[in-house]
Amino acid sequence: MDKPTKTDAELIAIAIAELGDHGFHPDGLNISVISSGDRWEFRTAATTEAEDAPGYADCVARLVQIGDHLSAQYARAG
């Protein structure tokens, strides 16, 4: 059975909502979606201030977990 598809914007919105549910998401964090074959994952870029913020490493680790979970549920549109 094929997975439902989501656009990059939809996937990022879901991830941001889930990060917010866990109290994470420092200002200055940008999330993108990249593909490799039939798999996709999140990538981050951040300002120096965001990288230095308390909880940044936890936020990125949580984003990886969220990406793993979402990639099992959804295919990337496009």
PLY file of the C-alpha trace (Angstrom):
ply
format ascii 1.0
element vertex 78
property float x
property float y
property float z
element edge 77
property int vertex1
property int vertex2
end_header
0.00 0.00 0.00
1.36 3.41 -0.96
1.95 6.04 1.68
0.00 9.29 1.39
2.08 12.18 0.08
2.80 15.52 1.72
4.51 18.57 0.31
7.69 19.89 1.89
5.70 22.73 3.44
3.23 20.27 4.97
6.01 18.04 6.35
7.83 21.02 7.85
4.59 22.36 9.38
3.94 18.99 11.02
7.52 18.89 12.34
7.31 22.42 13.74
4.03 21.59 15.45
5.53 18.45 17.00
8.64 20.34 18.11
6.38 22.93 19.72
4.47 20.19 21.52
7.79 19.19 23.12
8.82 22.75 23.95
11.53 22.93 21.30
12.10 25.26 18.37
14.63 27.99 18.87
14.29 31.15 16.81
16.69 31.12 13.87
16.24 27.42 13.05
15.38 26.70 9.41
14.15 23.27 8.37
14.30 21.82 4.86
13.46 18.44 3.36
15.91 16.50 1.21
15.45 13.24 -0.69
17.74 10.38 -1.43
16.04 7.89 -3.71
12.68 6.97 -2.23
13.60 8.25 1.25
13.50 11.77 2.62
14.73 13.47 5.76
14.89 16.84 7.43
17.94 19.09 7.38
18.52 22.15 9.50
20.40 25.39 9.19
20.62 27.81 12.07
21.98 31.15 13.07
24.86 31.22 15.53
22.47 32.50 18.17
20.15 29.53 17.61
23.03 27.06 17.76
24.16 28.61 21.05
20.66 28.58 22.56
19.92 26.14 25.37
18.12 23.11 24.00
19.37 23.47 20.40
21.02 20.03 20.32
17.91 18.46 21.83
15.77 20.22 19.23
17.84 18.84 16.35
17.84 15.34 17.87
14.07 15.50 18.28
13.71 16.69 14.69
15.61 13.62 13.49
13.20 11.41 15.45
10.21 13.25 14.05
11.60 12.90 10.52
12.10 9.16 10.97
8.53 8.80 12.22
7.01 10.96 9.46
9.03 9.36 6.67
7.55 6.00 7.68
4.06 7.51 7.37
4.33 9.86 4.38
5.94 10.02 0.99
7.35 13.33 -0.20
5.24 14.95 -2.93
6.95 16.19 -5.93
0 1
1 2
2 3
3 4
4 5
5 6
6 7
7 8
8 9
9 10
10 11
11 12
12 13
13 14
14 15
15 16
16 17
17 18
18 19
19 20
20 21
21 22
22 23
23 24
24 25
25 26
26 27
27 28
28 29
29 30
30 31
31 32
32 33
33 34
34 35
35 36
36 37
37 38
38 39
39 40
40 41
41 42
42 43
43 44
44 45
45 46
46 47
47 48
48 49
49 50
50 51
51 52
52 53
53 54
54 55
55 56
56 57
57 58
58 59
59 60
60 61
61 62
62 63
63 64
64 65
65 66
66 67
67 68
68 69
69 70
70 71
71 72
72 73
73 74
74 75
75 76
76 77
